Amino acid sequence: MIRLDRLVNVLGGYGVRLCGRPGTRSVQLRSVAMPDPTDERLQGDVLLAVGAPSAAEAVRWAVSARATVVMVRAGAEAAREASSAGESEGVAVMLVDPAVSWSQLAGVVYGLVLEGRETEAGRGPTDLFALADSLADVVGGAVTIEDRLSRVLAYSRSQQAGDPARLETILVRQVPDRLRELFRSRGVFDRLAASDEPVFVEQDPEHGLTGRMAVAVRAGREVLGSVWVTCGSPLTGARLGALTDGARTVALHLLRQRASADLERQVESDLAIRLLEGSADAATVLSQLGLAGETLRVIAVRAHAGNERHAALLLAFERATTGFGWSRPGRSTLLGNTLYTILPGEEADAARAWVSALGSALPAQVRLLAGIGAPARAAELPASRQEADECLALHETGPLQAAPPAYDESWDDILLRRLRAAARTGRTPARGPVGALRRHDARHGTHYMATLRAWLEAQGDPAVAAERLGVHPNTVRNRLRRIVQITPLDLDDARQRLAMIITLAALEDDRPL
């Protein structure tokens, strides 16, 4: 069972478009049907109208099949007819691009509707919880199913043999760090990674832990997660066999869950890239992503865990895209070594809160650095992306605990970075008056550059400049007269003063003395 808006988001990458009836996007879909001459009682929430001569006829078929959604192959010119027919009969019409094969589309739709079911954990088949319940009944202990990062995917209702450690794990949806360290010190994780054989973990009253039986969930050599059962002594006989068989069944569920999740991630990622790179139909792409609101911000994120960047970045991307699209505020993609997220909203603090929430959901050793672009409309997202990149660079060179900068709040720092980058490439005049003053200071040990900077920052007030420099105002006046003699500067010319301010701002190594 999935919602219609998720189906729309995924199929948008296949050239399928929803016509009208936006209010139906929250409808839950549980079944799929295709026209069959031998089945007069055909019913299904989603009808694939294979062979329908028109959108109006496809809608009539859908009404007969009691379908909520009908898919009909037609070009863009049929959108108005499809929308009108659907509105009149209360059916959501999705137009399929004529270039898309029905067989390909059917495989995607059947997979999403029948196997892409939502869970309390955010993604995957609902019967993963049912599987935990049935396994608990057989083995006689409370069951928890976890992913490879010890995050809880499902758990049984049964509390038989439950303990405080299990309750805490379920409440925070992942194994607490102190328990992970206990299991690591006992070699539990190493044994699970190396063998398919269940592992018994002795009780530890200090940690609120009764005995545990754990078995790896794997696909081939890859560990997908693990199944844990609370028990006072090692399982044996039929109960042990049931646990081993249960782990294999869990693996099948997780593989189906991954396939569904990866498909949605890929579609979301491709659409987000089109927006960031400047899609000609930005408004349409934005609609396909299900992003509401006219104002958006681009967030650029890099993740580090020690010297390892790629694994931390992939983990951040996985976390940023966990849960169905409609349940998350933003849409994300990976480009190079950066995670980009398009987030609705005008306030920079909302973007910072998103970054903070992402960081809190990652392991403690992962450090996030981020930059936030200025508010933008859909067509302006490429510019917001560049701004986010520059703010990210600012964050990377700033204090460790600083909040992620936003372009509309830090544009002056960004401008200075650009000027300094230009100065480092030799794009500032070396033969002008400022260059001459720098050379004079270097040769004679004078402080004319610092004096000029302080006087300009004080807006021409010698007393304020003298206070900043720690000298007498007359000293400032004497230095200014000498500066005019050394260089062709006209301190009364507003344009020259502006040019000097810009040049001095670009020369970050000169500071008042």
N, C-alpha and C positions, 0 to 999 in steps of 0.2 A: 504494500500500500504506500503510495506517495501522493504528494499534492500536485495539482496541475501546474503550478508555477515552476516546480522543479523540472517537470517534463518539458515545459516550454524552454527553460534555460538550456537544458541539454540538447534538445532537438534543434535549437537555433543554429547550432554548428553544422547541422545537416541540411540547412536550407528550408526548415519548416517554420512557418509563421502563424501566430494566433491572430485571428480576425475578430475584433470586437469582444464584448462580454468580459471586460477586465475584472469584474466582480467575482468571476468564477475561479480565479487563480488559486484560491485557498481550498478548492474542492478536493476531497480525498478520492483517489482512484485505486480500485482493488482488482479489476479484471479487464481483459482485452478480448476482443472478438473480431472475426473477419467474416464477410458474407459467405454463406455456404448453402447452395440450393437444397442440400439434403437435410438441413436443420431449420425447421420452421419456427422453432422457439429460441432462436439466436438472441443472446443477451450479453451485455458487457458494458463496463463504464467507458471504455475507449473502443471505438469502432474504426477499424482500418477499412475505409470504403474503397476497396480494390474493385476497379471496373465501373465505378460510378460515372455516368456521362456528364454530370454537372454538380456544382456545389449544392444546388437546391435538391437534387435527387439524393445526394449523400446525406443531407439533413433529414430527409424523409426516412431513409434507411435507419438513421440513428434514433429517430423517434420510435420506430418500430422495435428496435433492439434495446430501448430504454437506456441509451448511452448518454453520458454527460458530455463527451467529447467525440468529435468525428474528424478523421483525417482524410482529406481528399486531394488527389493530385491535380493541380491547376497552377497557372501562372499568376503573376501579380495583377493582371487585368481582371481576375475573377474575385478580387478581394472585396469589392463593394457588394457583389451579389452574395458572396459567402457570408459576409457580416449581416446583411439584411435577412437572409434565410435563417441564420442561427439565432438572431435576436427574436424573430417571430415565433420560433419553436422552443426557445430556451436551451439551445445547444451551442456549445463552444466549438467553432470551426477552426481547424488548423490546416493551412494550405501547404501541400508538399511540393517542393520544386520538381518539375517533370524530369530533371536529370537524376533524381534520387530513386534507386530501385526499391520496390516494395519489400523484397527479401531482406535487404540491409536494414531498412527502417523497422521491419517487424522484429528482427533480432534485438535491436536496441530497445524498442518499446516493451516487448515481453520481458526482457531482462530487468528494465527499470521498474515496471509496475509490479511484477511478480516477485522479484528478488531484492529490489532496492528499498526495503522497508525501514522506516525510522525506528530508533530505539531510544531508551532513556539516555544512553551514552552519546546520542547525537547522530549516529549513522549505523546502518547495517540491519540485518534481519531481526524482527521482533522476536522470532522464536529462538534467538540465542539465550534469552532469559528463560524461555520454556525448556530449552535444553539443559540449562543449569538446574532447573527444578526437577526434571526427570532424572538427571544424573544424581542429584542429592538423594532422591528417593531410593535409588538402587544401591548407592555406596553407604548410605546411612550417616552422612555428614553434610555440613553446610558447604556449598560450593561457590567459589569465586573464579571468574574467567578474566584474565588480564592480558594486555598486549605486551610487546617486548620491552616496553618502558615501565612496566609495572603499573599501568593505569587500568582501572576497572572498566571492563566492557560489559559485563553482566554478572548477576549473582542470584543465587536461589533465595526463595522466600523462606525456606526452612532455616530455623535457628538452632536446630539440634547440634550439639557440640560446638555452638558458636562461642566466641570469646571476645574480650575487649579489643584485642588487636584487629579482629575481623570487622567489628563495628566501626572502629576508627578508619580503617581502610575504605569501607563503603561510604562513610560520611564525606571523606575528602576526595573520593573517587580515584585514589592511587595509594600505593603502599607508602607509609610514612618513611622518611629518610632513616630513622633509627632502626626500623625493621629491615629495610634494604641493607643497611650496613651489617646487621646481625646475620642475615642470610648470606651476604657476601663473605663475611668472615668464616662462616661454616662451610663455604665452598658450594652452596646450593646452586647458585647461578652457573658456576662452571660445570657442574655435573648435568644440569638441565641442557646446557649448550652442547655437551659432548655425547649425550645418550638419550635414547627414547624411553629408557627405563624410569619408572616413577622413583622419586626420592622422598625419604621420610625425614622430617625435621623434628628434632626433639623439642619438648615443651620448654618454655622459658617464662616462669611466673613473673619475673621482674619486668618483662615487656608485655605482660597480659596475653601470653601466647600459649595455647595448648598445642598438642602435636599437630603436624601438618603432613599431608601427602601431596606432593606436587609432581606434575608431569608436563613435559614440554609439548607445545602445539607447533608442529612444523610442516612445511611443504618442501619435500626433498631435504636438502641440507639447511634450508633457511628456517630459523626459529621465528614463528609468527606471534607467539605468546605462551601462556601457560595456564594450566587448570590447577586450582588448589582446593583441597578438602580438609576440613578440620576433623581430626581424629586423635584419640589418645594413644593409639598404637598403630603400627604399620598395617595397611590393608592387605588382605590375602585372598586367594581363591577367586570366586566369582566377582567379588567387589573390586579386587585389583584389576581383573580383566575388564570390568565395566568402565573403570577409570581410563584405562588405556584406549579402549574403543571410543569412549567419549571424546578423548583428545583428538582422535582422527576426524570425528564428526565436526568438532569445533573448527578444525583446520579448513574443512570444506566451506563452512559458513564464512570464515574470515577471508578466504580467497574470493568468494562471491562478493563480499562486502568491499574488498579492495578493488575488484574490477569495476563495480558501480561507482565507487568513490573516485577512482582514477579517471573514469570517463567524464564525470562531472568536472573534476579539476581541470582536465585538458580543455574542455569546452570553455570553461570560465577563464582559464589562462589565455587562450587564443583571443577571446573577445577583449579582455583587458589590454592585451598587447596592441590590438588595433586602435583602441582609444589612446593609449600612451604614445603611439607613433603617428597619430593624426589621421584617423579614419574619415573619409569624406562623408559617411553617413553616421556620424557620431551619435546623434540622437536615437537612431534606430538601434545601434549597438548597445547604447545605454539601456534602452527598453528591454533588449534581449537579456541583459544581465540582471534585470529586475531592480535597478538602482533608482530610488525615489529622490525627489528634490532637485532643484535647479543648481544648487551650489555644492561643489565637491572639492576635496583636497586629495592630493597625491602624497602618500607617505613612502619614503625610501628607507629600507631597513637592511642592516648587515648584522650578522650574528657571529660571535666568536666563542670558542670554548678552548682556552689555552691557545695552542698553535694551530688548532684544527678549525677551519672555517667552513668547509663545504658541508660536513656532516651537521654542524650547528645550523647552517642556513637552510638545509633541507628539512631539518626538524622544525624550524620556525615556519617554513612554508606549509608543512603538513598541519601544524597547529593552526595557522591562520586560515586554512581552508577546511578545518574540521567542522562537521555539521552541514546541513543542507544550506544552499545559497540563501533561501528566504529567511533562514534563522540567523544569519550573520549580517552585520551592518555594511561591511565592505566586500570588495572583490579583489582577488590577489593574483599575482603572476610572478614568475622568476625570470629575470633577464640578467645574464652574466652572473655576477656575484652579489646581486642585489634583489631583495624581495620588495616588490611594489604593491601597494594596496590603494585602491580608489575608495575613498570614504565619504559618504554624504555628510553635509553639515558645514557651517561657516566658522564655528568656534575652534581655535587652535587647541584649546584645552581638551576638547573631545577627542582630537587626534592623539594628543599625548596620553589620554586615558586609555585609548586603544592600544598604544605601544606598551604601556604599563601592564595592561591585562595580558597581552601576548607574552611579555617577559615573565610574569608571574606563573604562567602555565607551562613554562619550560624548566628544565633542570636548573638547579641553583648555579652550576658552573657556567651556564650560557650567559653571555653579556650581549645586550642589544645596543646598537647605535642607530640613530634614526634622524631623518630630516623631513620637514613638513612643508609642502608647497603652499602658496597662497590660494585663497578661494578661487575657484574657476568654474566656468560652464563647460559643457561636454567638449565643445570645439577647442577650448583653451587648455585641455589636459596635458598636451605635450609641453607647453610652457610651464605648467605646474610641476611636471616631472623634472624638468631641468632645475627648477627652483628647489625641489626636494633633494636632488643630487647635491646641489651647492650647500644646502643646509646640513646634509649628511656629512659632507667634508668638513664643515665647520664644527659639527659635533665630535667628529673623530679627532680633531686637534684641540678640542676644548678640555675643560676640567672633567675628571672622571665621573663625578656625580651630577653633572649639569643636565637639565631637562632638554629633550630634543628641541632644537630651534625651529621656529616657523618663519617662512620668508617674509611675510608681511610685518613681523615684529623684528626681524634681524636683517632687513635689506641693507642697512648701512654697513654692517659687518661684511655682508656678501660683496658689496661694492668695493670695500677696501681690499678684500681678498683678490678681486679681479684686478684692481690697480697694482697690487703687489706682484701678482703673477705677471702682469705686463712689464713691470719694472725688472723682474728677474730675467725676462727674455730680451732685455735691452731696448724696449719700446718707449722708454722715457728719454727726453732730450739729455744727452750727456754734456753738451756744449753750451747749455743755457746758463742763466744766472745761479740757479740752485746748484748745478754741477760745479760751477766755479767756486761757490762758497764751500762746498764739501772739500774740494781740493785745497783751498786756502786753510781750512781748519786742520786738515791732515798734515800740511807742511809746517804750519806755524803754531799749532796747539791752541788756536783760538776757538771761541764758542759761538760763532756767528749763526750757524745752522740752528742751534738750540734757541738762540735769542730770537731769530726770525720766526721759528715755530711758536714760541711762547707769545710773541707779540701778535701774531695772526690769531691764535686761539683766544687771546684776550681782547680781540676785536679792536686792536690799535690802542689799548690803554697801557701806557708804560708802567704805571703803578702796579696793576694786576700782573703784568708780565714779570716785573721785578720780583714780586712776591713768589711767583711760581719758580723763578730761577734762584731765589735766595740772594739777590743782589740789590743794590740801591737803584731807584728809578733813573738816576742820572747815568748809571752804567749802561742801562738799556738804551737811553737816548744816544749816548756816545757810540755804542756798537751799531745802532741803526744808521748814524751818519757815516760810519766807516764802511758799512755794507753797501751803501749807495755809491761810495767812492770806488769800491772794489769791483762792483758789478753794475750793469746798466739798468738795475731795477728802479721802477718808479712806484714808490710805496703809496702814492696818492691815486694810482690808477686801479679802479675796482676790478677790471678784467685781469690785470697782472696779479693782483692779490688772490683772486679766485684760482688762477692757474698755479700759483705758488702753493695754495692750500692743497690742491689736488696732488701736486707733485710730492709735497712733503708727506701726505697721507700714504702715498705709494711706497715711500722709503721707510719701512718699518724699523730699520736698524738705527735711525736717528732719534734720539730722545733728549729732552731738555736736560741740561747740566747745571 
